[in-house]
């Protein structure tokens, strides 16, 4: 299948390993991955902070970038960016009074998938051939859980990884406290939420905390790093891309 | 044609400081953190169990939502129908545009009876309008008869939860309050039964002597004129049946079209609020009946900003709320800050969308203008809401309204940052340049490749979290290196 990578601005600029891993994984599974260079950002930060007028231009830009890619599917290593594309873009276009854009956004949204959705629902694969000999706990991010309803698809993929020891995360479905600009505007409350998430990650006994969103991992990882917890964060895509003969031995290792 | 847009809501709907500041202080209250954390975790698990027993829960939620949409679409007609039916059965209906009018109406009604003391059924509407404070100032004593509400009243405190107003207190604190405020209760322990029996004895005397009761209502049935109070302790039943005069203050959105519509809500409400299959006491009354219950019944219909909320096509769903408080119990923000940080009597996710809409807001420094941002948009509230209020979407809608209301003025730092980002992000060339500039951030990283301190507003992040240094190569650069020849 010809699949367009929607890298997301955060992964592109700050966490390229998540996007590289997505490409590595899909190419290993025999698919053609293209990267529409025009893409930048889906506008989620603008939308969730209330800048819908500014976001309209970003929605239009995003729609154009992925319409031009002529792909059957668009994939992103992020539940919240896909959530924004699928649940907010049409609303933003309509609010701006641009019905034509809303229709086009709906079409792009309909073929946009979060990584675990693409693998299980579209490509019908559960064992991606990964090997990852580490003790891992998985944090289901809020938007993948409650906006996209990915359920336990990511866990299903992880369970098929060779060598992995998957351990439960207590209170897994509680928010880590990131919430975009919430982490800045309500930094104290955000930190209180993060403290409980870190306590649970550490209690799980895992050496790696994984999730499907670089943003939540940046938050959890930023906290775990600050307290020198010795637990690292690794994107789901990086675990699934890793194999015994991985060409990217550094990929899933600590920075 | 002109549209009546209503008067803004007043009363106990706005705190005196922005949420982040109030939350910062609340987070330091370790006793409150422990009490609210324990209580919300317990009720969350119980609610989930109670809800999972209903195979048709999702259909019930959809039905509740549809009924409320219908009510809001026909509100004027249904209110007049309710008024006609209450009046036909011997009740008297009063209309209050705002809290001041409602307080004046209730005060005048009590004055006529000559009573200087009233017993109260727990009611959010009367908390909203500040009825107790108003009556105290007029020389009329109010006695809250709901146990948690009594604890708040005796503690000279404010409610911090819609259903359990004293959720921020533990039993040791309650024992202390009772010991201090009920001198004839004798020596008390912190056993829940001992405390409940002390409150029971204290209240029983009041029930028997009170001439007037004031209540709220969970539902008002338009086609019969029936009012309903749903409760657990039986104090409501005492207030609604013993005193000679009953005054009920009800928000205009609490109406349901027909008696059979209660079927849906009486399944949704108990399971969502107390996690019970059925609440212990459901009181329903229709007008007055000689020799049975109160001789006089007054219904005060309260607007207090609700008409304003109704005028907003998206925001109006906040009026679907049946005050179950499930959204508070599942909210990760509420769980940590407690209810007082929200300033209004309506805390938590529902409060964050209801309070600012009821009052309207004036600039981004208005405490209520900060409430729509008091959420990480995690979505737990929407999942828990028995009438499917999409709280996260309404929060975003209100944020947008806030930003739009300040357009044209001097742009804030945030405005400039958002505009600059949107400008750069609509051009791959500029975006690539911005990414390259970001890489310069590597110089502020420590030798272990983490950034631990940034200037404001980045300091709000680095006060508790590190950031990894920007990568040597962005994804875009990496793709060009590895897939360079392959265009798109």
Interface residues (C-beta under 8 A of the other chain):
Chain A: X7 X9 X11 X12 X13 X14 X15 X16 X17 X19 X20 X23 X34 X35 X36 X37 X38 X39 X40 X41 X43 X45 X46 X47 X48 X49 X50 X51 X52 X53 X54 X55 X57 X58 X60 X61 X68 X69 X88 X91 X95 X142 X143 X145 X146 X147 X173 X174 X175 X177 X178 X179 X180 X181 X182 X183 X184 X185 X186 X187 X188 X189 X190 X191 X192 X193 X194 X218 X219 X221 X222 X223 X225 X226 X255
Chain B: X19 X20 X23 X24 X27 X332 X333 X336 X337 X373 X374 X375 X376 X377 X378 X379 X380 X382 X383 X393 X396 X399 X400 X401 X402 X403 X404 X407 X414 X418 X419 X421 X422 X424 X425 X426 X427 X428 X431 X434 X435 X438 X449 X450 X452 X457 X460 X461 X463 X464 X465 X466 X467 X468 X470 X471 X473 X474 X475 X476 X478 X479 X483 X486 X488
